[in-house]
Amino acid sequence: MARIKPAGPEPIAKTLGALLDRFDKGDHFDLVRVVGAWPGVAGEHIARRSAVVEVKFHTAVIRVSTAMWLQELSLMKTELLQRLQAQVGSDVVRDLRFVLGRLKGPSGRRLRSVPRLPRQAVELPELHDEALKRAFASLIEAWGRAAR
């Protein structure tokens, strides 16, 4: 008699996905599906700066970390919506709405700041023209006042 070789470990997402499909007759787990699909749809770079917070009336509400990302994602809305619909189904999400807010959890990690190099003095040649000297002095003074 031939022995049946046991199957190897199965990814938990596959198992949970099958369970969700079996138990979710009223589409109560749409948010779970959209949250799970978002990093693959948006890509790692965007997913680190955004998070799906709710699905309401077939509209996925996505919290974004900064106004710049809010504008960028608004411009990419059509493309992101098509990818998301292909992943979770066109009836689950019909629209995307981006809102500005603070991200929580691992996707909302603050990016580490890069330390600045200490400033070093630069030796300039002697300037003989008085107007040029005043212009450089004004420029250096303004640069010193500039916010960084």
C-alpha positions as CSV (number, residue, x, y, z in Angstrom):
1,M,0.0,0.0,0.0
2,A,1.4,3.4,-1.0
3,R,1.9,5.9,1.8
4,I,0.6,9.4,1.3
5,K,3.3,11.9,1.9
6,P,2.2,14.7,4.2
7,A,2.1,18.2,2.7
8,G,4.5,20.8,4.0
9,P,3.5,23.8,6.0
10,E,0.9,26.1,4.4
11,P,0.9,29.9,4.6
12,I,-1.5,31.1,7.2
13,A,-2.9,33.7,4.8
14,K,-4.1,30.9,2.5
15,T,-5.8,29.1,5.4
16,L,-7.4,32.2,6.8
17,G,-8.5,33.4,3.4
18,A,-10.3,30.2,2.8
19,L,-12.0,30.5,6.2
20,L,-13.0,34.1,5.6
21,D,-14.6,33.1,2.3
22,R,-16.5,30.3,3.9
23,F,-17.9,32.3,6.9
24,D,-18.3,35.7,5.3
25,K,-21.7,35.4,3.7
26,G,-22.6,39.1,4.5
27,D,-19.4,40.7,3.4
28,H,-18.4,41.6,6.9
29,F,-14.7,41.0,6.3
30,D,-14.3,43.5,3.4
31,L,-12.0,45.6,5.6
32,V,-9.8,42.7,6.4
33,R,-9.5,41.9,2.7
34,V,-8.7,45.5,1.7
35,V,-6.2,46.0,4.6
36,G,-4.4,42.8,3.6
37,A,-4.3,43.7,-0.1
38,W,-3.2,47.3,0.3
39,P,0.6,46.8,0.7
40,G,0.6,44.7,-2.5
41,V,-1.6,47.1,-4.4
42,A,0.2,50.3,-3.3
43,G,3.7,49.0,-3.0
44,E,6.0,49.0,0.0
45,H,7.1,52.6,-0.3
46,I,3.5,53.9,-0.3
47,A,2.2,51.4,2.2
48,R,4.7,52.6,4.8
49,R,3.1,56.1,4.6
50,S,-0.5,55.1,4.4
51,A,-3.0,52.7,5.9
52,V,-6.6,51.6,5.2
53,V,-8.7,52.6,8.2
54,E,-12.2,51.7,7.1
55,V,-14.5,50.6,4.2
56,K,-17.7,52.5,4.3
57,F,-20.4,52.3,1.6
58,H,-17.9,50.6,-0.8
59,T,-15.4,53.4,-0.2
60,A,-12.0,52.6,1.2
61,V,-10.8,55.4,3.5
62,I,-7.0,55.5,3.5
63,R,-5.1,57.5,6.1
64,V,-2.0,59.2,4.7
65,S,0.9,60.5,6.8
66,T,1.6,63.9,5.0
67,A,-0.2,66.3,2.7
68,M,2.4,65.6,0.0
69,W,1.5,61.9,0.0
70,L,-2.2,62.8,0.1
71,Q,-1.8,64.8,-3.1
72,E,0.3,62.1,-4.8
73,L,-2.1,59.3,-4.0
74,S,-5.0,61.5,-5.1
75,L,-3.3,61.8,-8.5
76,M,-2.8,58.0,-8.5
77,K,-6.3,57.2,-7.4
78,T,-7.6,55.7,-10.6
79,E,-4.7,53.4,-11.0
80,L,-4.7,52.3,-7.3
81,L,-8.5,51.7,-7.4
82,Q,-8.2,49.5,-10.5
83,R,-5.4,47.4,-8.8
84,L,-7.4,47.1,-5.6
85,Q,-10.5,46.1,-7.4
86,A,-8.5,43.4,-9.3
87,Q,-7.2,42.1,-6.0
88,V,-10.4,42.1,-3.8
89,G,-13.2,42.4,-6.3
90,S,-14.9,45.4,-7.9
91,D,-18.0,45.2,-5.7
92,V,-16.0,45.4,-2.5
93,V,-14.4,48.8,-3.2
94,R,-15.9,51.3,-5.7
95,D,-14.0,54.4,-4.6
96,L,-11.0,55.6,-2.6
97,R,-10.9,58.5,-0.2
98,F,-7.6,59.8,1.2
99,V,-7.5,61.6,4.6
100,L,-4.6,63.2,6.4
101,G,-3.8,61.7,9.8
102,R,-1.3,60.1,12.1
103,L,-0.4,56.5,11.3
104,K,-0.3,53.9,14.0
105,G,1.3,50.5,14.2
106,P,4.3,49.2,12.2
107,S,3.3,50.9,9.0
108,G,3.3,54.3,10.8
109,R,6.9,54.1,12.0
110,R,8.7,57.4,11.9
111,L,11.4,57.4,9.3
112,R,14.8,57.9,10.9
113,S,16.5,61.2,10.3
114,V,19.9,61.3,8.7
115,P,22.4,63.2,10.8
116,R,23.9,66.3,9.2
117,L,27.6,66.7,8.7
118,P,29.1,69.4,10.8
119,R,29.6,72.7,8.9
120,Q,33.1,73.5,7.8
121,A,34.5,76.9,7.1
122,V,35.4,77.6,3.5
123,E,38.3,79.8,2.7
124,L,37.4,82.4,0.0
125,P,39.9,84.5,-1.9
126,E,40.2,88.1,-0.9
127,L,37.5,90.2,-2.6
128,H,38.7,93.7,-3.8
129,D,35.3,94.9,-5.1
130,E,33.3,96.5,-2.3
131,A,29.9,95.8,-3.9
132,L,30.8,92.1,-4.2
133,K,32.0,92.0,-0.6
134,R,28.6,93.5,0.6
135,A,26.7,91.1,-1.6
136,F,28.6,88.0,-0.2
137,A,28.2,89.3,3.4
138,S,24.4,89.8,2.9
139,L,24.1,86.3,1.3
140,I,26.0,84.6,4.2
141,E,24.0,86.5,6.8
142,A,20.7,85.5,5.1
143,W,21.9,81.9,4.9
144,G,22.7,81.9,8.6
145,R,19.1,83.0,9.4
146,A,17.4,80.5,7.2
147,A,15.5,77.7,9.0
148,R,16.8,74.3,8.7
